[in-house]
Amino acid sequence: MDIGYTVAILEDRATVQVDIDLHHLTRPTTRLAIPTWTPGAYGIRRSGDRIDNFTAKSGNRALTVLKIDPLTWSIDTDGIESMQVSYRIKQRPRRFGSRATGDNKTGMQVSGPGTYMYVVGQKDRPVTVRYELPQGWKLANGLLTTADPMLRRARDYDTFIDAPTIFGIFK
């Protein structure tokens, strides 16, 4: 299974649109989930509560989606070879020292575990991620670069989400 993410910062500068392209599907159902954990942090997160507008389609055909618990969605993929999953997730303001960085006008930081869903049973697959940013914004993270500055790669899902990404107008 090939897994490709597209991450777009929306006009409000606080919401991220995530599209996941999945190819070479072989199962009658495919489950996607969002972690309850964050590396280096203690406590359970409720990131699934912030996911909005979750859809799945194959070409122009909408696929049947069932939210089976607060963190997991099941998609009917019987006979489907590829699909695109889309959702929006509002980012929480980040704290650095004693200052909150919640205005998002000139930049934002995205934490992977609280933003990116994974395909259950496929976290070991290589990941590509394409970024679509507001005009003038750049990105910085520790993922593998490519010839395209807006396309990065990771060896697997855990590597992908363990690379926080900063977006914005850099000085």
N, C-alpha and C positions, 0 to 999 in steps of 0.2 A: 504494500500500500504506500503510495506517495502522499505526503502531507505538506501542503503549502498554505501559509497564512498571508493575508493582506490586512494591514493595520492602517486605518485612516483616522486622523484627528478631525473631528467634526467642527462645524462652524462655531459652536458654543465654547470650544477650546477646553471642555471638561469631559466630553464623551468620546469614547473610542468605538469605531465600527470595526468589528473583526469578521473577516470572511475566511473560511477554511475550505480549501479545495482538496477533495479526497478522490484518489484514482485507484483503480485495480481492486475495487471492493469485491469480496467473495462471500460475505455472510448475509443471511436473510434479514438481520437487524444489526445496526451499528449504534453503539452507545458513545456519547460524549459526556464528559464530566469536567467540573472545575474543582481544583484542590481546596481543601479546608485549611491547608497549612502554608506557611511562608518560611523559607530557609532562614535560620538564625532568629526566628521569633517564636515565642511560646503563646499558645492559645489557639482556639478554633476560630476560623474565619467563616463568614456567611456570604461569600462572594456570589453564590448562586442567586441570592436575593436581589442583586444589582443587575442581573442580566435581563435585557428587554429586547423585544422584537426578534425572538429566536425563530428562524425559519430554516428549512432544508428543501433543496430542489435538485432535480436532475434535469439539465437542460431547462426547458420552460415548465416542466411538470413539478408541482408541489408534492413533497413527500409527507407521509403521515408521521407526525412527531408526538411522542408521549413523554411528558415530564414525569419520571418515575419516583423521584425524591428531590429534595431541595438543591442537589448538586448534579443530577444526572438526567440526561435526555436520551430517549431511545427512538431511533429512526428506522422505519421500514425500508430496507434496502434490497429486498428480494428481487433478483433479476436486474439490479442496477450495477453498472460498472464504475460510475463516478457520480459525485454529488458536490454541491456547495452548501455549506452551513454558514449562516450569517446571524450576528447578534450585535447588540450595542451594550456597552457597559460604562457607566459614569465613574470617573476616577475620583478617588478621595484625595483631599489636600494632603500633602506630605509635610511632615515636620522635620526640620533640620535644626538641631539645637533648640532654641526657644522660639524660632520663627516659623510660622505656617507659610507654606508656599502654595496657596490655594487660588490665586487670581487667574492663572492659566493664560494670561494675555500674551506673554512673551515666551512661555515654555511650560513644560510639565514633565514629571517623571512617571513612568509606568512600571509597576511591579508585575512581573510575569505570572506568579501563582494566582493573584487576584484578578487577572485579566484574561488569560488564555486557557481555553478548554483543551482537553486532550481526548484522543480516541482511546477508549478503554481497551486494554490489551495490546496497544500499539505504541507505547511510550518510547520504545527502543528504536523507532524509525527515524531516519534523517528528516530534518525540517528545513524548509526555506521560508523566509518572511520578506515581504515587500512592504515598504512604508509609503504612505501617501500623506504628505504634510502640507500645512498651510504655507503660502508663499513666503519665502525668506527663512523658513525654519530648517534646521539641520537635526541630525541625530547622532548620538554617541552611545555605544554599548560594546560589549566584549565579544560579540558574535563574529564569525568568520566573514570577512569582506569578499566581495566579488567585483568584477569590472564595473558593474552598475552600483553606484553609491547608495541607491535605495533598496538594494537586495542583499540580504545577509543569509548565512547558513549556520546550522547547528547540527552536531552529530546525532542528537536525539532531543526529545521533549524536555527532559530535565535540564539539559545544558541550555536550551532555549529560554526556559523560564527563570533560570538562575542568573540571567544576564540583564539586570535592570537597564532600562533605556531612558535616556534623557532626550527630550525633544525641545527645540526652541531656537531662539535667536541668541547665538553664542557671542561672547565678547572675546 
